[in-house]
Amino acid sequence: MFKIIAKLAWSNAFLRRSRTLLLVSMIAVSMALMLSIQGIYDGMTKNMLDKTLRSDCGEVSIYQKQYRLNKLFSNNIQDADRIVQRLNRDPKVKIAIKRFSVEGLSSTARKSSFANIIGVNIDDEEKFGKFSRFLKEGEVSFKEYGAVIGSALADKLKVHIGSKVIFTTQNSKGEINGLYLRVKGIIQTTNINIDNFAIYVPIQRVYTFLGVPAESATQIAIRTDDTLLVQTLKQEYKNLDVESLLELYPILKQMEDMTYIFNSITFAIVMLVVFIGILGVMYVSILDRIREFGILRAIGMDYRYIRLQIFLEAVFVGLVGYIGGAVLGYLALYYLQVYGLDLSAYAEGLEKFGYSSVIYAHIELSYFTTTFGAIISASILSVFLPLRKIKHLRPIDVIKAKT
C-alpha cells in the first residue's frame, strides 16, 4: 500500500511541472545563497582567528604576572628557556617558542612613530605560524642589520625595502639606547597590533641591545590541538599568566558570536521563504484536486492514506529542492574556498578592522545536515493547513459541486 501511495505522491508532486519546478528552483537558489553566506561569514572569522594565532599568541600564551598591564623589565619570564624546553617535550604541544619585545620610538629622517620591537628566531617563527606567508614585499631576512616591519607601520614611516630606521628605547639600566635597522621585508598579517607597530629583529640582538639575560622572554607562545592544555598549564604555572587565544583577544569571541547570530537570522529567513513557498504550492495543488479527494473519501478511502500521500508530495518537492540546493551550494562554496571573494576595492576599510581583502569561504558538513532537517521539517509543517481542509471535507458537497 505504501508503495502505491508513494508512486501516486511522486506523480502528483510533478502534476503541474512548471509550478513545481519553479518551487524547486526557488528552494535550490535560496539554499545555495544561504550556504554561500554562511561559508563567507565563517570564513571571515576563521581567517582572522588563524592569522592572529599564527602571527602572535598561538592557541596558548604565557606571560609573567602583571606584564600585560605594566611592561617593565622586571615583569619578564626569567627562565623562559627551561619552560620552552619542557613544553616542547610535551606530546600535546606542537611547538613552543619565546619572544622578547619592548616598546619604543621608530624614526627615519622624516617620520617617527610608536613601535614595538620583537626579538624572534625566524626559523622558529616559520615552524610556528608559516611566517613567510605574511610577506608582502622584500624577503624575510635579518642579514646586515635587517628587520621585518609591519605594513601599516611602514606606510606611517614611509619606508621601503632597504630604508634605514632607528629604534630608540630605554634599556634595562634605564639608559636611552638606539638600534640601527635596515628594512628587508614588509609583512601584512591583518592583525592590527602587528601591522601597525611590529618590527621583527633577531632575538639575540634584542638581548644585547637591552642588556637582558638571554634565557628571558616576554612571551612564550604555544601551538596545540589540545583544547584542555590551557587549563593544565594554568595549574602547572600558577605564578605565571597563562591565557588562551580568546582570553587575549575577546573581540574575536564577540565576532564569532555575531557571525553565529547573522547565520541564524539568514537561516531563519530562508527557511521561512521555503516554508511559505511549499505551503502555497501544496495549498493550490490540493484546491485543484479537491473534487478528487472528495470522491476518494466518498468511496471509502481512509483519511490517513490521503494524509500520507499529501505528506509525501511535500517531502518529495522539498527533497528535490534540497538536492538541487546542496549541489549548487557546494559548487559555490568550493569556488569561494579556492578562489575567494575579492573585495580589494574595499581593502583599506577591511584591513582597518583586521579583515583580509580576499575572503575565503569555509565549508562544514553541518551546513548541509542542518539545512536538510530544516527543509524536510518545513515541507511537513507546510501541509497541515491544506490537510485541515481535506479533513473537514464533506464528500457529498464536493460530488454535487460543478467543479
Disulfide bonds with the S-S distance in Angstrom:
none
